[in-house]
Amino acid sequence: MSTESKIAFISVTKNGRDLSINIKNLLGEGDIYVTEKLFEKIDLTNNDLYVIEGSLSSFTSKLFERYEVLIFIMATGIVVRSISSHIKNKLEDPAILVIDEKGKNVISLLSGHIGGANEMTNYISSLIDANPVITTATDVNNKSSLDMIAKNLNAHIDNFRENVKDINYLLVNDGNIGIYIDGDYKVDTRGFTTIKNINEFHRINNLDKIIYITNKDATDINDKRIIKVIPKDIVIGIGCRRNTSYEDIKNSLEDLLNKYNLSKNSIKEIGSVEIKKDEEGIIELAKNLKVPFKTVSIEKIQEVEDKFEKSEFVKKNIGVYCVAEPVAYILSNENLIVKKHKYKGITFSIGRLKI
């Protein structure tokens, strides 16, 4: 079974197979699954055409594990019975679309927001001139939603499911929800009351809830109505002496974040020079922060190191003049917000991705 594509088409009729091939060609990607009988009758060699092994219901379990979008071209009832025992939750389930074999309707069946089924439904409908069928309450009421805001900002929210459920319920039932955006984030604010001054929080008593979008720690804001949405847009460049302990790196980073009032939940990734790929302290830090540890080649650093303060000691030992600043600069797409910050045997720099 292929795992290169993120999209799988599943069909059990000739018309469904042909429509799968057509949409796959329009999208430019996708693996197509058909019954063994249909596979045998195809009169062309196509490496993206595969056989449904066993029953559709049992085979769907494998599809759930390997693809992000499943597009079934068949009756909705068959699809519901096939996926029912494999559904977990909106954070894990793939996007599920259903299309009739004539291509008249494209239905967003499951994981409309987080999984992207609604977006894919609209896109495919535009490609084949079909009717998009979307039943998500916030969408049909022309309002934003907390889970889509979080998805678009790659954001952390405490108690995600409960807060999303509460906010989206208020949105579709005409609740009064404030939203404060701390930064230049692009946010769909339909259905929200925009708050322009942070000091307005305590003076606006008619708000049921307040969405506070910030990468700051913001522990000084105390209001039970507030739900913090923390975009993961911070990257940390790290340089350290060999075998620096995890505790020293962790404590130094916590001090750095505190100085610049940044939430640890805003960290998207940490990075260092490639020679540090097996540095246990950094590896453990990434593991505990639950973020990727990325390394940057010496050659890449050499291309930009002239922009930063140089150290002959670092050059002698590693082969480049500096580590933390160029790594943060590269990983943040050249948007450095904190220059080199020194601790004992450790240096940090901070970059911010624009999202």
Backbone torsions as a table, in degrees:
resi	resn	phi	psi	omega
1	MET	NA	134.6	-179.7
2	SER	-71.4	146.4	174.9
3	THR	-128.0	8.2	-177.6
4	GLU	-75.7	-42.5	179.6
5	SER	-81.7	153.5	177.1
6	LYS	-95.8	-5.3	-174.4
7	ILE	-119.3	135.7	175.2
8	ALA	-125.7	135.8	173.2
9	PHE	-104.3	137.2	179.9
10	ILE	-129.3	125.2	-179.8
11	SER	-143.2	154.9	-176.5
12	VAL	-126.6	7.0	177.6
13	THR	-131.5	163.4	179.4
14	LYS	-62.3	-45.0	178.6
15	ASN	-61.3	-39.4	178.4
16	GLY	-65.1	-42.3	177.6
17	ARG	-61.3	-46.5	-178.7
18	ASP	-63.7	-39.4	177.5
19	LEU	-66.9	-37.5	176.7
20	SER	-58.7	-45.7	-179.8
21	ILE	-62.6	-42.0	-179.9
22	ASN	-62.7	-48.4	-178.5
23	ILE	-67.7	-38.7	178.0
24	LYS	-58.6	-43.1	179.3
25	ASN	-66.3	-35.4	178.1
26	LEU	-70.3	-38.2	179.5
27	LEU	-76.0	-30.3	-177.6
28	GLY	86.3	7.9	176.9
29	GLU	-161.6	166.0	177.6
30	GLY	130.5	143.5	172.9
31	ASP	-105.3	137.7	-174.6
32	ILE	-109.9	128.2	178.9
33	TYR	-115.5	130.2	-179.7
34	VAL	-135.6	168.8	175.8
35	THR	-67.4	159.5	-178.5
36	GLU	-59.8	-38.0	-179.9
37	LYS	-63.4	-42.9	178.7
38	LEU	-68.0	-34.9	-179.9
39	PHE	-64.3	-41.5	-178.3
40	GLU	-67.0	-28.8	-176.1
41	LYS	-87.3	-9.4	-178.9
42	ILE	-66.7	134.5	-174.0
43	ASP	-103.2	29.7	175.5
44	LEU	-148.1	155.2	179.2
45	THR	-90.8	120.8	-177.5
46	ASN	-138.8	112.7	-177.2
47	ASN	-68.0	-10.3	179.7
48	ASP	-99.4	13.0	179.4
49	LEU	-109.3	126.8	-174.6
50	TYR	-133.5	162.4	-176.8
51	VAL	-95.3	136.5	171.3
52	ILE	-72.1	116.9	-175.5
53	GLU	-93.9	121.3	-179.4
54	GLY	76.4	-155.8	-179.4
55	SER	-73.1	153.0	-178.9
56	LEU	-62.8	-38.7	-178.4
57	SER	-63.1	-46.5	-179.9
58	SER	-69.7	-36.2	-179.9
59	PHE	-69.1	-29.9	179.2
60	THR	-60.2	-30.0	177.9
61	SER	-59.1	-40.7	178.5
62	LYS	-68.2	-38.0	179.6
63	LEU	-65.1	-38.1	178.4
64	PHE	-59.8	-36.0	-176.5
65	GLU	-76.5	-27.2	-167.5
66	ARG	-112.0	-10.3	-176.6
67	TYR	-129.3	154.8	177.8
68	GLU	-94.5	-25.1	-179.8
69	VAL	-133.2	125.4	175.9
70	LEU	-115.0	123.9	-178.6
71	ILE	-116.0	106.2	-179.8
72	PHE	-93.3	127.0	176.8
73	ILE	-109.2	88.6	-174.9
74	MET	-175.8	-175.4	179.8
75	ALA	-66.9	142.7	-178.8
76	THR	-60.4	-37.3	-179.1
77	GLY	-59.4	-42.3	178.6
78	ILE	-61.3	-42.2	-177.7
79	VAL	-64.7	-45.9	-178.9
80	VAL	-58.8	-44.8	179.6
81	ARG	-66.8	-32.2	-177.1
82	SER	-75.9	-32.2	-175.6
83	ILE	-98.7	-13.0	-169.3
84	SER	-56.1	-39.8	-176.4
85	SER	-83.8	-3.5	-176.8
86	HIS	-108.2	-8.1	-177.0
87	ILE	-71.1	133.8	178.1
88	LYS	-112.5	-73.5	178.9
89	ASN	-162.2	171.8	-173.9
90	LYS	-66.6	-18.9	179.6
91	LEU	-82.9	-20.5	-175.1
92	GLU	-114.5	-29.7	-174.9
93	ASP	-68.0	143.6	174.2
94	PRO	-72.3	163.7	172.8
95	ALA	-68.5	133.5	179.3
96	ILE	-118.4	122.0	175.5
97	LEU	-117.8	148.3	174.6
98	VAL	-125.5	131.5	177.7
99	ILE	-127.7	134.3	174.8
100	ASP	-70.6	154.9	-171.0
101	GLU	-68.6	-10.8	174.3
102	LYS	-92.9	-5.6	177.7
103	GLY	71.0	30.2	-179.8
104	LYS	-85.8	-35.0	-177.4
105	ASN	-130.4	138.4	173.5
106	VAL	-117.3	117.4	-174.2
107	ILE	-106.8	127.3	170.8
108	SER	-84.2	104.9	-171.3
109	LEU	-94.6	-39.5	-173.1
110	LEU	-147.8	145.1	178.1
111	SER	59.2	52.3	-176.2
112	GLY	-64.9	-38.9	-177.4
113	HIS	-92.8	-71.4	-175.6
114	ILE	-60.5	-42.3	-178.8
115	GLY	-77.0	-17.9	178.4
116	GLY	87.1	16.2	-177.7
117	ALA	-64.0	-37.5	-179.6
118	ASN	-64.2	-45.2	179.0
119	GLU	-61.8	-44.7	-179.7
120	MET	-65.9	-36.7	177.9
121	THR	-60.3	-48.0	179.0
122	ASN	-63.5	-39.2	-177.2
123	TYR	-68.1	-48.7	-179.9
124	ILE	-64.5	-38.6	178.1
125	SER	-58.9	-38.9	178.8
126	SER	-69.5	-29.8	-179.2
127	LEU	-74.2	-36.4	-174.8
128	ILE	-112.1	10.1	178.5
129	ASP	57.1	51.2	-179.5
130	ALA	-110.1	173.0	178.7
131	ASN	-92.2	116.2	177.9
132	PRO	-77.1	130.8	-179.8
133	VAL	-113.4	105.3	-178.8
134	ILE	-125.1	126.3	-174.8
135	THR	-114.7	3.1	179.2
136	THR	-58.8	128.5	-171.4
137	ALA	-58.2	-44.0	-178.8
138	THR	-64.4	-37.8	-179.2
139	ASP	-67.5	-45.8	-177.3
140	VAL	-70.6	-20.4	175.5
141	ASN	-94.7	9.7	176.9
142	ASN	56.8	45.6	178.6
143	LYS	-127.2	159.7	176.3
144	SER	-73.0	-177.2	176.5
145	SER	-150.7	151.1	-176.9
146	LEU	-67.1	-37.2	-179.1
147	ASP	-68.3	-34.5	176.9
148	MET	-71.3	-36.8	175.2
149	ILE	-60.1	-46.4	179.7
150	ALA	-62.7	-41.8	180.0
151	LYS	-63.7	-46.7	-177.2
152	ASN	-66.2	-27.6	179.4
153	LEU	-98.5	0.7	-174.9
154	ASN	49.4	50.2	-167.8
155	ALA	-100.5	155.0	173.7
156	HIS	-95.8	135.7	173.7
157	ILE	-134.8	126.0	174.5
158	ASP	-62.9	145.6	178.9
159	ASN	48.7	54.2	-170.7
160	PHE	-52.0	-55.3	-173.3
161	ARG	-62.0	-45.4	-178.5
162	GLU	-64.5	-44.0	-178.6
163	ASN	-68.3	-39.5	177.2
164	VAL	-62.5	-44.6	179.7
165	LYS	-60.3	-46.1	-178.1
166	ASP	-64.9	-47.0	-177.2
167	ILE	-67.0	-44.9	-179.7
168	ASN	-65.6	-33.1	175.2
169	TYR	-63.7	-45.4	178.7
170	LEU	-62.6	-39.2	-178.8
171	LEU	-60.9	-45.6	-175.3
172	VAL	-82.3	-10.6	178.6
173	ASN	-113.4	28.1	173.8
174	ASP	59.6	34.0	172.7
175	GLY	-71.0	164.5	-178.7
176	ASN	-105.9	104.9	-175.0
177	ILE	-119.1	125.4	176.4
178	GLY	-87.2	157.3	175.2
179	ILE	-142.1	126.5	177.2
180	TYR	-117.4	125.5	-176.8
181	ILE	-110.4	109.0	-178.5
182	ASP	-94.4	86.2	-178.3
183	GLY	134.1	-176.8	-175.9
184	ASP	-96.4	43.2	179.4
185	TYR	-79.4	142.8	176.8
186	LYS	-90.1	113.3	-173.1
187	VAL	-131.0	135.8	174.7
188	ASP	-79.6	109.9	-174.6
189	THR	-103.1	14.5	179.7
190	ARG	-59.1	127.3	179.4
191	GLY	94.3	-10.6	-179.2
192	PHE	-103.1	157.1	170.9
193	THR	-96.5	116.1	-175.8
194	THR	-76.1	130.0	176.3
195	ILE	-104.8	123.6	-174.9
196	LYS	-97.8	-16.5	-178.7
197	ASN	-127.4	126.8	-177.5
198	ILE	-58.9	-28.8	-178.7
199	ASN	-75.4	-6.4	178.4
200	GLU	-76.3	-16.6	-176.3
201	PHE	-48.1	-52.7	-171.8
202	HIS	-78.3	-11.9	-178.3
203	ARG	-96.3	-11.8	-178.9
204	ILE	-99.4	97.4	-174.0
205	ASN	-88.9	-13.7	-175.9
206	ASN	-88.2	4.0	179.7
207	LEU	-86.1	131.9	177.7
208	ASP	-73.9	-43.1	179.8
209	LYS	-144.2	161.0	178.6
210	ILE	-132.5	123.6	175.7
211	ILE	-92.0	122.1	-177.4
212	TYR	-115.1	107.0	-177.4
213	ILE	-96.9	114.7	-177.7
214	THR	-162.5	151.1	171.5
215	ASN	-97.8	4.0	178.6
216	LYS	-79.9	161.3	178.6
217	ASP	-66.9	-39.2	171.9
218	ALA	52.1	35.9	179.4
219	THR	-74.8	-12.4	-179.7
220	ASP	-81.8	-7.3	179.6
221	ILE	-93.6	110.2	-177.7
222	ASN	-116.9	103.0	177.5
223	ASP	-154.5	119.5	-175.2
224	LYS	-62.1	-17.9	-179.7
225	ARG	-79.8	-14.4	-171.7
226	ILE	-79.2	133.0	170.2
227	ILE	-116.8	116.2	-178.2
228	LYS	-84.1	129.6	175.6
229	VAL	-112.2	114.2	-171.7
230	ILE	-110.7	101.6	178.8
231	PRO	-62.0	137.0	175.9
232	LYS	-88.6	85.9	-175.6
233	ASP	-127.2	10.1	-177.8
234	ILE	-104.3	133.1	174.2
235	VAL	-119.2	142.3	-177.0
236	ILE	-116.5	122.2	172.3
237	GLY	-92.7	132.8	-175.5
238	ILE	-127.6	133.2	168.8
239	GLY	-125.3	140.8	-179.8
240	CYS	-157.0	161.1	174.3
241	ARG	-69.1	153.5	179.6
242	ARG	-58.0	136.5	176.7
243	ASN	65.8	27.3	171.5
244	THR	-65.2	135.5	-174.0
245	SER	-69.8	153.1	176.2
246	TYR	-58.9	-43.3	-178.3
247	GLU	-59.5	-41.7	179.4
248	ASP	-65.7	-42.1	179.4
249	ILE	-66.5	-44.4	-179.1
250	LYS	-62.0	-48.3	-178.1
251	ASN	-64.5	-38.0	178.9
252	SER	-67.6	-41.0	178.8
253	LEU	-65.2	-41.5	178.5
254	GLU	-60.6	-39.6	177.4
255	ASP	-64.7	-41.7	179.3
256	LEU	-62.3	-47.2	179.9
257	LEU	-62.3	-38.3	178.3
258	ASN	-64.3	-40.3	-180.0
259	LYS	-63.2	-35.7	-177.7
260	TYR	-103.8	11.5	176.0
261	ASN	51.7	49.4	178.5
262	LEU	-112.2	138.4	177.6
263	SER	-77.0	140.5	176.3
264	LYS	-65.8	-22.9	177.6
265	ASN	-73.7	-7.8	178.0
266	SER	-87.1	-6.1	-178.2
267	ILE	-76.0	122.8	178.6
268	LYS	-90.1	-39.4	179.6
269	GLU	-162.2	159.3	173.4
270	ILE	-120.7	157.3	-176.3
271	GLY	-152.1	162.6	176.7
272	SER	-155.4	-178.0	178.4
273	VAL	-71.6	153.4	-173.1
274	GLU	-58.8	-28.7	-179.3
275	ILE	-65.7	-16.0	179.9
276	LYS	-96.0	13.7	-174.6
277	LYS	-60.0	-24.0	179.5
278	ASP	-109.9	18.8	179.7
279	GLU	-71.9	110.1	-170.0
280	GLU	-62.5	-37.5	-179.6
281	GLY	-62.7	-40.5	179.2
282	ILE	-73.1	-38.9	178.5
283	ILE	-60.7	-43.6	179.8
284	GLU	-67.9	-35.9	177.1
285	LEU	-60.2	-48.1	179.2
286	ALA	-60.6	-41.3	-179.8
287	LYS	-61.9	-45.2	-177.4
288	ASN	-74.1	-28.6	174.9
289	LEU	-80.8	-13.6	-177.9
290	LYS	60.6	45.9	177.9
291	VAL	-131.4	158.9	178.1
292	PRO	-69.3	147.3	170.6
293	PHE	-106.3	110.4	-177.6
294	LYS	-106.6	144.2	176.8
295	THR	-114.4	149.4	-178.6
296	VAL	-116.9	135.6	-177.1
297	SER	-67.4	154.8	176.5
298	ILE	-58.6	-39.2	-178.9
299	GLU	-62.7	-41.3	179.3
300	LYS	-65.5	-41.5	179.2
301	ILE	-65.2	-40.3	-179.7
302	GLN	-61.0	-27.6	-179.8
303	GLU	-68.1	-25.2	-174.5
304	VAL	-123.1	-3.8	-171.8
305	GLU	-64.3	-20.8	178.3
306	ASP	-66.1	-14.4	179.5
307	LYS	-78.0	-12.0	-170.2
308	PHE	-125.9	165.4	177.9
309	GLU	-59.9	137.2	-174.5
310	LYS	-103.9	148.6	176.4
311	SER	-128.7	118.4	178.8
312	GLU	-65.7	-31.7	178.5
313	PHE	-63.6	-45.4	178.8
314	VAL	-64.9	-40.4	179.0
315	LYS	-60.1	-43.2	-178.2
316	LYS	-65.6	-37.7	-174.1
317	ASN	-90.4	-27.8	-174.9
318	ILE	-117.3	-31.6	-178.5
319	GLY	108.6	-2.8	174.1
320	VAL	-132.5	160.8	-175.9
321	TYR	-80.7	-20.4	-177.6
322	CYS	-158.5	160.5	-176.7
323	VAL	-126.5	-59.6	-170.3
324	ALA	-57.0	-48.7	-176.9
325	GLU	-66.5	-51.6	180.0
326	PRO	-63.3	-33.5	178.8
327	VAL	-65.6	-48.5	178.4
328	ALA	-63.2	-37.0	178.9
329	TYR	-63.5	-44.7	-178.5
330	ILE	-70.6	-46.1	-176.8
331	LEU	-69.3	-23.0	-179.8
332	SER	-97.1	13.0	-177.5
333	ASN	57.6	45.6	173.2
334	GLU	70.0	33.3	178.2
335	ASN	-122.9	74.6	179.8
336	LEU	-78.7	130.0	179.8
337	ILE	-114.7	-19.0	175.7
338	VAL	-134.7	120.6	179.1
339	LYS	-71.8	-176.4	-175.1
340	LYS	-55.0	129.1	179.4
341	HIS	-123.0	120.6	-171.2
342	LYS	-98.7	137.9	167.9
343	TYR	-126.6	-178.7	-178.5
344	LYS	-67.6	105.6	178.9
345	GLY	74.8	8.0	-177.0
346	ILE	-137.0	140.1	171.7
347	THR	-127.9	143.6	177.1
348	PHE	-127.2	154.5	167.7
349	SER	-145.7	153.3	-175.3
350	ILE	-124.4	134.6	173.2
351	GLY	-121.6	160.9	179.6
352	ARG	-130.4	126.4	176.2
353	LEU	-78.6	143.0	177.9
354	LYS	-92.0	116.6	-177.6
355	ILE	-129.7	NA	NA
